[in-house]
Amino acid sequence: METFDHIIIGGGIVGLSIAYHLARNSPDSILVLERNELASAASSKAAGLILQATTKPSKTPLVKLTRETIALLEQELGEPVGFHDVGSLRIAASDARVKELETIEHDASRHGIAFEHLSQQDLHDKAPWLDASTANRITFFPTDGYVDPYLLSTAYGRAARKGGVQIRTRTEVNDLIIESGRVTGVNSTSGNIFGGSVIDAAGAWASIISAHAGFPLPMAPTRSHYWITAPEIAYGGEFPVVLLPECQAYMRPEVGAMVVGVQEQHSATFDARRLPDDINTFSPTQGEEHWDVIADAMEAISVFFPAISQARFANYVSGLSTYTPDGGILLGPVPGPVPGAANFFAAAGCCGSGIALSAGIGSAISSIVRGDKPQFDITSFAPNRFGPVDPFSDEFQTRCAAARASKSHAALAK
Ligand SMILES: Cc1cc2nc3c(=O)[nH]c(=O)nc-3n(C[C@H](O)[C@H](O)[C@H](O)COP(=O)(O)OP(=O)(O)OC[C@H]3O[C@@H](n4cnc5c(N)ncnc54)[C@H](O)[C@@H]3O)c2cc1C
């Protein structure tokens, strides 16, 4: 009979970060089970933005830890993990967005995250293709940036392996083993495996795993996507990540070209039970509809980035994030058949920020599964905070899509 102290289901960035943090903080035996290849689902699709202060202050310390952990991983592995130390620029024009930016700056100050206000000339020096003549506040956060999400995910994996973690790919979890109302292990394609704790980090499929314990996690797989321009000298150099909250859009460099992301008003959501096991065989975007999304956003974006109207778009990337109705993650013990039998945990519902949150989630879960207090307040992330819901219903998925649509605004700030 195989037994480990901790079994982690899912070898995306979240599962691998949890494994890394557990190995770093304890002598425990740890197993990661991944049914495909490591980081082959959402974690390899991400735009990789690492923005520490946002409209969701409860997440700030978790992202800040990721930013710090990147340096630590580079030291431990002796090689870069693909982080681009370019900072981020936030540009606000309307009163509402200026107020929001002030709140974000206040949050940054509380956490010791540096920022400075830029003049039009400073902005021109950093991103000459931007026209911020309508802006009333321009703030630069020098320690933000973007990362290659696949490299960071696999860096956690390599560091975890160095720390003794066993990682098995091509091994699927079919069911949870439940004894006397407690989750005591998993039934997998390599047989029954028992664990002191079992952690559900199965990304878009996490609700299906937790449903085996009678509590499908309250989140919905939701489409996230971005476009990549053809290489272009005018805006193809290295520049900070640019956030344009007025039009819910962002830009970042991409080897001589530019990534442009847009939060659409009506995001597509999916029933997790109908997703294929390998997301690479599935497109959350049908037909040409994604070109309509960027075309609709073009006029608003061109106020700040006039050259976008002439941009040639060479590539489109789409994938599934997972959203909750309040835009907060799902982190902590999963309520099981026996109240208080806290040995089954969730690390899911990352709301399009799982790369940025990865070290924070890994650190928090590695504390709570060992009965320690996490270094952050994670009470607002409790998986049972929505009460009994049917996460597979249309009504619930619509609530999650709305959270995605207003992600960059403070309405859902937690
Ligand atoms: C287009 C796009 C852009 C994004 N941009 C950003 C960004 O800029 N910044 C940011 O922070 N985040 C971004 N995200 C979100 C980020 O990618 C996710 O939040 C993050 O990757 C989630 O990681 P994960 O490990 O939870 O999920 P995943 O990477 O999906 O990993 C889950 C794993 O679980 C495995 N699994 C599932 N079921 C089982 C089973 N039964 N048995 C064994 N294994 C199983 C799957 O095969 C998968 O590999 C973006 C996402 C998309 C799609």
The ligand as a MOL file (V3000), in Angstrom:
LIG
                    3D

  0  0  0     0  0            999 V3000
M  V30 BEGIN CTAB
M  V30 COUNTS 53 58 0 0 0
M  V30 BEGIN ATOM
M  V30 1 C -5.2930 33.1450 -21.8210 0
M  V30 2 C -4.9510 33.1840 -20.3580 0
M  V30 3 C -4.2260 34.2570 -19.8490 0
M  V30 4 C -3.8880 34.3050 -18.4900 0
M  V30 5 N -3.0940 35.3080 -18.0240 0
M  V30 6 C -2.6870 35.3090 -16.7310 0
M  V30 7 C -1.7960 36.3090 -16.2490 0
M  V30 8 O -1.4030 37.2170 -16.9790 0
M  V30 9 N -1.3920 36.2510 -14.9480 0
M  V30 10 C -1.8310 35.2700 -14.1050 0
M  V30 11 O -1.4570 35.2860 -12.9470 0
M  V30 12 N -2.6790 34.2960 -14.5420 0
M  V30 13 C -3.1160 34.3010 -15.8110 0
M  V30 14 N -3.9570 33.3290 -16.2660 0
M  V30 15 C -4.5210 32.3620 -15.2960 0
M  V30 16 C -3.5450 31.2460 -14.9800 0
M  V30 17 O -3.1050 30.6400 -16.1850 0
M  V30 18 C -4.2410 30.2250 -14.0850 0
M  V30 19 O -4.8400 30.8710 -12.9770 0
M  V30 20 C -3.2510 29.1770 -13.5620 0
M  V30 21 O -2.4960 28.6230 -14.6070 0
M  V30 22 C -4.0030 28.0830 -12.8240 0
M  V30 23 O -3.0700 27.0790 -12.4940 0
M  V30 24 P -3.5900 25.6680 -12.0100 0
M  V30 25 O -2.3980 24.8890 -11.6150 0
M  V30 26 O -4.6710 25.8660 -10.9800 0
M  V30 27 O -4.3530 25.0570 -13.2620 0
M  V30 28 P -3.8030 24.2520 -14.5370 0
M  V30 29 O -2.5760 24.8350 -15.0740 0
M  V30 30 O -4.9530 24.1150 -15.4610 0
M  V30 31 O -3.4100 22.8430 -13.9140 0
M  V30 32 C -4.3690 21.9320 -13.4360 0
M  V30 33 C -3.8280 20.5390 -13.7540 0
M  V30 34 O -4.6320 19.5540 -13.1250 0
M  V30 35 C -4.5990 18.4040 -13.9630 0
M  V30 36 N -5.7360 17.5390 -13.6270 0
M  V30 37 C -7.0450 17.8300 -13.7440 0
M  V30 38 N -7.7950 16.7760 -13.3640 0
M  V30 39 C -6.9270 15.7960 -13.0030 0
M  V30 40 C -7.0880 14.4570 -12.5400 0
M  V30 41 N -8.3090 13.9110 -12.3760 0
M  V30 42 N -5.9880 13.7270 -12.2490 0
M  V30 43 C -4.7240 14.2710 -12.4100 0
M  V30 44 N -4.5250 15.5290 -12.8800 0
M  V30 45 C -5.6080 16.2790 -13.1640 0
M  V30 46 C -4.7230 19.0030 -15.3650 0
M  V30 47 O -4.2810 18.0880 -16.3450 0
M  V30 48 C -3.8490 20.2400 -15.2540 0
M  V30 49 O -2.5310 20.0150 -15.7160 0
M  V30 50 C -4.3190 33.2610 -17.6080 0
M  V30 51 C -5.0580 32.1960 -18.1300 0
M  V30 52 C -5.3740 32.1430 -19.4900 0
M  V30 53 C -6.1510 30.9770 -20.0100 0
M  V30 END ATOM
M  V30 BEGIN BOND
M  V30 1 1 1 2
M  V30 2 1 2 3
M  V30 3 2 2 52
M  V30 4 2 3 4
M  V30 5 1 4 5
M  V30 6 1 4 50
M  V30 7 2 5 6
M  V30 8 1 6 7
M  V30 9 1 6 13
M  V30 10 2 7 8
M  V30 11 1 7 9
M  V30 12 1 9 10
M  V30 13 2 10 11
M  V30 14 1 10 12
M  V30 15 2 12 13
M  V30 16 1 13 14
M  V30 17 1 14 15
M  V30 18 1 14 50
M  V30 19 1 15 16
M  V30 20 1 16 17
M  V30 21 1 16 18
M  V30 22 1 18 19
M  V30 23 1 18 20
M  V30 24 1 20 21
M  V30 25 1 20 22
M  V30 26 1 22 23
M  V30 27 1 23 24
M  V30 28 2 24 25
M  V30 29 1 24 26
M  V30 30 1 24 27
M  V30 31 1 27 28
M  V30 32 2 28 29
M  V30 33 1 28 30
M  V30 34 1 28 31
M  V30 35 1 31 32
M  V30 36 1 32 33
M  V30 37 1 33 34
M  V30 38 1 33 48
M  V30 39 1 34 35
M  V30 40 1 35 36
M  V30 41 1 35 46
M  V30 42 1 36 37
M  V30 43 1 36 45
M  V30 44 2 37 38
M  V30 45 1 38 39
M  V30 46 1 39 40
M  V30 47 2 39 45
M  V30 48 1 40 41
M  V30 49 2 40 42
M  V30 50 1 42 43
M  V30 51 2 43 44
M  V30 52 1 44 45
M  V30 53 1 46 47
M  V30 54 1 46 48
M  V30 55 1 48 49
M  V30 56 2 50 51
M  V30 57 1 51 52
M  V30 58 1 52 53
M  V30 END BOND
M  V30 END CTAB
M  END
